[in-house]
Amino acid sequence: MDRRKVLSTSGAAAVAALAGCASGAGAPAMGSSSSRAVFSVAQPMLPIAGSSEMFPVRRIYCIGRNYAAHAREMGSDPTREPPFFFQKPSDAIQFVAVGTTADHPYPPLTKNYHYEIELVAALGKGGKNVSVDDALALVYGYTIGLDMTRRDLQRAMGDEKKPWEIGKSFDHSAPMGPLHRVADVGHFTKGAITLKVNGVVKQSADLNMMTWSVAEQIAKLSQAFELMPGDLIYSGTPENVGPVVPGDVMQGSIAGLPTLDVKVV
């Protein structure tokens, strides 16, 4: 089955739920009543933990350099830099079922492929110019994700003052687990966030070390975009990002969520 119809390398339940899903949730009708699409495009979705329901994904926003130590290791000054964002395509999601280790393909064109472990917030409500105090009311749930990065390509584009897409927005670049509802897990304002490679801890921090909290990220994003239900926000990665090669096994963990286990192939 094609990746864009499944968006998963594991999890039979997710595959079954995604099969046959063709159109975007809530998309306005275009053309006359007799119009029809020339082909179908699958709606990316994430399974919701403890439920048979699925969460339709609209956009994926990512904040850059949101932990001070990571900002410094990337050559930035965290005391002066305002938050900035980029996007990944929604079909970059690679769903990883709990209790499995997903095979994650090493992408083409890179010789320096990096992990970045992150908390991902999923919005169940939208809005424009949302206040920080109201922002968390938009969040439907959370999951754990990897913002995989072709670092050599990202840096080359940065040096040439060109967009980052080729380094950040490629196929399978957004592995993540199932979505956990706020009603079940609460909001994640603190707690350990860790990434191991082959059993060795590479990244380790606390969510309370974010420069910009999830609520502040939502508020800032909503000034630039009208946020919508189905939007995901990658909330930044701690320091000590680094490379992986085929055969390496990554395990991401955030206190209060199941681990995310991925093997590079």
Beta strands, then each sheet from edge to edge (+ up, - down):
strand 1: 45-47
strand 2: 54-56
strand 3: 60-63
strand 4: 85-88
strand 5: 93-95
strand 6: 102-104
strand 7: 113-115
strand 8: 117-123
strand 9: 139-146
strand 10: 149-150
strand 11: 174-176
strand 12: 180-181
strand 13: 192-197
strand 14: 200-206
strand 15: 232-234
strand 16: 242-243
strand 17: 249-254
strand 18: 260-264
sheet 1: 1+ 2-
sheet 2: 4+ 3- 15- 8+ 9- 12+
sheet 3: 5+ 11+
sheet 4: 6+ 18+ 17- 13+ 14-
sheet 5: 10+ 7- 16+
end
